[in-house]
Amino acid sequence: MPEENHGADLFEIIQTTRSMRRLKTDPVPEDLTRKILDAGVCAPSGGNMQRWRFLVIRDPQVKQTVGAYYKRAWDDVVAPRYRGGEPALGTSPQRFQRMLDAAEHLAAHIHEAPLWIVPCLQGDAPTRTSGSSIYPAVQNMLLAARALGLGATLTTLYLNFEKEVEAALGLPADWHSYAILPIGYPVGRFGPVRRVALADVVFEDRWEQRYGG
């Protein structure tokens, strides 16, 4: 197993926390699961109401059922769109193809990830306001997983079958999931992440006035 990296510099963790879609089936120890969840509940939420709930999924039958919907969403909706499109800005065709291959692997094997964490909130359909009270917790958990030597990714692809998946997860009617985080020891190396240059995405004072920092 990879060594835990508790003392890693925060910025190094941020810069090497990429989506890890190829995961080993080795169990994630309970103490590490708790550390990830503890990181999640340290996140801010609107009014500090902390209305989140986190569903930990290890049950193979639940993962099989949800995984089948995930695979359908990939095959029928997402893969055709990605494969018919162009690479993102700053991404080479080769890197884009590797990303697609990894995403296809996850679609076929997501049920084999030893640990899922499903962040949930109560209320109507997700909005930007409600998302702001759950996605900081999600990012905290992704960073915590990286610090512990675990791979993870945030995926919402399954929401193409939202009702069916949430029924399979056993969520009450007034609660909704905002992502699935499949977590496990990674196949392959962490980061560094590759992103566009600041000059391409940051403006200062006025829209399209380039940032000078």
ChimeraX attribute file (.defattr): number of C-alpha atoms within 10 A of each C-alpha:
attribute: neighborCount
match mode: 1-to-1
recipient: residues
	/A:1	8
	/A:2	9
	/A:3	9
	/A:4	14
	/A:5	14
	/A:6	12
	/A:7	8
	/A:8	12
	/A:9	11
	/A:10	11
	/A:11	9
	/A:12	12
	/A:13	20
	/A:14	17
	/A:15	15
	/A:16	17
	/A:17	24
	/A:18	20
	/A:19	18
	/A:20	25
	/A:21	28
	/A:22	24
	/A:23	23
	/A:24	17
	/A:25	16
	/A:26	14
	/A:27	13
	/A:28	17
	/A:29	11
	/A:30	9
	/A:31	9
	/A:32	16
	/A:33	20
	/A:34	11
	/A:35	14
	/A:36	24
	/A:37	20
	/A:38	15
	/A:39	19
	/A:40	24
	/A:41	19
	/A:42	13
	/A:43	18
	/A:44	16
	/A:45	19
	/A:46	13
	/A:47	8
	/A:48	9
	/A:49	9
	/A:50	16
	/A:51	14
	/A:52	18
	/A:53	16
	/A:54	17
	/A:55	16
	/A:56	15
	/A:57	19
	/A:58	17
	/A:59	12
	/A:60	15
	/A:61	12
	/A:62	15
	/A:63	22
	/A:64	16
	/A:65	15
	/A:66	21
	/A:67	22
	/A:68	18
	/A:69	20
	/A:70	26
	/A:71	22
	/A:72	18
	/A:73	18
	/A:74	22
	/A:75	15
	/A:76	11
	/A:77	13
	/A:78	16
	/A:79	17
	/A:80	11
	/A:81	12
	/A:82	14
	/A:83	12
	/A:84	8
	/A:85	9
	/A:86	12
	/A:87	16
	/A:88	12
	/A:89	9
	/A:90	12
	/A:91	14
	/A:92	12
	/A:93	12
	/A:94	10
	/A:95	14
	/A:96	16
	/A:97	15
	/A:98	12
	/A:99	15
	/A:100	15
	/A:101	13
	/A:102	16
	/A:103	21
	/A:104	19
	/A:105	15
	/A:106	23
	/A:107	23
	/A:108	17
	/A:109	20
	/A:110	27
	/A:111	25
	/A:112	21
	/A:113	26
	/A:114	22
	/A:115	25
	/A:116	24
	/A:117	22
	/A:118	20
	/A:119	21
	/A:120	19
	/A:121	21
	/A:122	16
	/A:123	12
	/A:124	11
	/A:125	12
	/A:126	14
	/A:127	8
	/A:128	7
	/A:129	9
	/A:130	17
	/A:131	14
	/A:132	14
	/A:133	21
	/A:134	26
	/A:135	19
	/A:136	17
	/A:137	25
	/A:138	27
	/A:139	18
	/A:140	19
	/A:141	26
	/A:142	27
	/A:143	24
	/A:144	26
	/A:145	26
	/A:146	27
	/A:147	24
	/A:148	21
	/A:149	21
	/A:150	28
	/A:151	29
	/A:152	30
	/A:153	21
	/A:154	21
	/A:155	16
	/A:156	13
	/A:157	19
	/A:158	23
	/A:159	18
	/A:160	17
	/A:161	14
	/A:162	16
	/A:163	14
	/A:164	15
	/A:165	21
	/A:166	18
	/A:167	12
	/A:168	15
	/A:169	17
	/A:170	12
	/A:171	15
	/A:172	10
	/A:173	12
	/A:174	10
	/A:175	17
	/A:176	21
	/A:177	24
	/A:178	22
	/A:179	21
	/A:180	24
	/A:181	24
	/A:182	25
	/A:183	30
	/A:184	27
	/A:185	24
	/A:186	21
	/A:187	13
	/A:188	11
	/A:189	11
	/A:190	18
	/A:191	15
	/A:192	13
	/A:193	11
	/A:194	12
	/A:195	11
	/A:196	11
	/A:197	9
	/A:198	12
	/A:199	11
	/A:200	12
	/A:201	10
	/A:202	14
	/A:203	14
	/A:204	11
	/A:205	8
	/A:206	8
	/A:207	9
	/A:208	11
	/A:209	10
	/A:210	15
	/A:211	15
	/A:212	9
	/A:213	7
